Amino acid sequence: MADGKVGDRVSDPYILKFPELIILRKALSVNLLDGETLAVLKRLERPEDTLSFFDEVIAAFEQETPYLLGLLSEAILEHRAPTISHCAHQLKGLCGNIGINRLAALCEVIEEHAEGIQQLQPLIIRRLVEKTYAESIKELELNWKRET
């Protein structure tokens, strides 16, 4: 984790099956988490604190993000480009602020292609976003949260 790279590189079989998803390849190759950003957040804690600042930041992210993921998913299914763009932008910012790089990169691609999302296998994109979110939370909880 010292080099700021956390998580493995992902190659998803959907990218091979659906050539139109090639635009996602770069986003999916981004490190899952940014160890440097997470380390900065961890350093804001003091050992004597009864509540972990970092854990509270992650808990807030876990509380806020499912709502935005739901809105994004619904907008994708209903072909609402302005809402897709807005939700993807919000998620990109939330993720970027706390070092959840791969999900931020996926959201950036979705935001940039909101108008044409229907040509990009929207159900698969939705699945990739949900999968990446779940992988990010798992990695945070396993390797970054304070042990209790």
N, C-alpha and C positions, 0 to 999 in steps of 0.2 A: 504494500500500500504506500510505501514511501515515495514512489515515483508518480503518485497521483492517479494511477490507473487501477480501477477496481472492476471486477466482473470480467467475464470472458467475452470473446467476440462471438456474435451470433450469425449463423447462416441459416435462414429459414427456408424450408422446402417450398414454400409458396412463391418465393422469388423465382425459383427455377421453373415452376409450373405456369406462372402467369408473367410473361415478359413485360407487361405494362407496369408491373410493380418494381421494375429495376430502379426507379427513382428512390425507392426505400432502402436500397442496398447500403448506401453510405450511412444513412441514419442507423440502420441495424448494426453497422460495424463499429459504431461509437461505443466507448466503454460504458458499461451499465451505470456506474457511479463515478463521481469525481472525488477521489480520495483527498485531494488538496482542499477542496471546498468543505468537505465533511470534517477534515481535521481542524480547519479554522473554527468551525462551529463547535466542535468538541472542546477546543482550547478556551472557549468562552465560559466553560463550566468551572466551578470551584469544587474541589473534593468535599468540602464541608457542607455544601448545599444539600439539603434533604431532597429536593426535586432537581432532576437533571434538566438543565436548559436544553440540551440537545434532544433528549427524549421528548420534551414538550414540543419542540419544533417539529419533530417527526410525527408526533401524535396529531398536531394541528394539520399537518399535510395529509395524514391518513383520514382525518375527519372531513376536510374540505374537498379533496380530490375525487372521491367517488361521485359526488354530486355533479361536478364538472364532466367527469367521464360519462355519466349518464346522459347529460345534456348533449354532449358531443355525439354519443352513440345514436341518440334519437334524431339529432339533426342530420347525421349521415344517412340514416334509413329513410328520412323524410325529404332528402335532397334540398336542405335549407342552407345554401352556401354562406350567407352572412353569419348565421349562427355557428356553422362549422368553423369558419374563420375566427370568430370571436372566442369560442370555447378553446380552440386549439392554441390561440394566442395566450389566453389566460393560463392554460396548463403549461405551456412552454415557459412562461415566466415563473410560475410556482416551482416547476422542476429545476429550472436553471438557477434559481436563488439558493437552492439547497444541495445542488450537485447531483441531481438525478438526470444525467446527461443523455442517455439513450432515449428516454421518454421525451425529453425536451427536443431532441433532434427529430423524432417522429412527428411530434406536434408541429414543428417548424415546416416539415414537408406537407403535412395536412393543411396547414394554414395557407401555404403558397399555392396549393392545388385545390382549394375549396370549391371553386367553380366547376372543376372537371372531375370531382371525386367519384362520380358515378362510373366513369370510364376506368377507374383504378381498383376495381374489385372492393367495393365499400365494406362488405361483410368481413373480408379478410383483413382489411386495414383496421377495422374495429377490433377484431380478434388480436391482432398484433399489438395494438395499444393496450388492451386489457392484459395481455400476457406480459408485456414489458412492465406495466405497473406492478403486477403481482411479483415478478422477479425482483424488481427494485425494492419493494417492501420487505420481501423475504431476506434479501441481502442486508438491508439496513438493520432488521431485527436480529439477524444471526451474528453480524460482525461489527455493528456500530453502537447499538444501544447499550446503556450502562447495565452491567450485571447486577441483579438484585438478589 
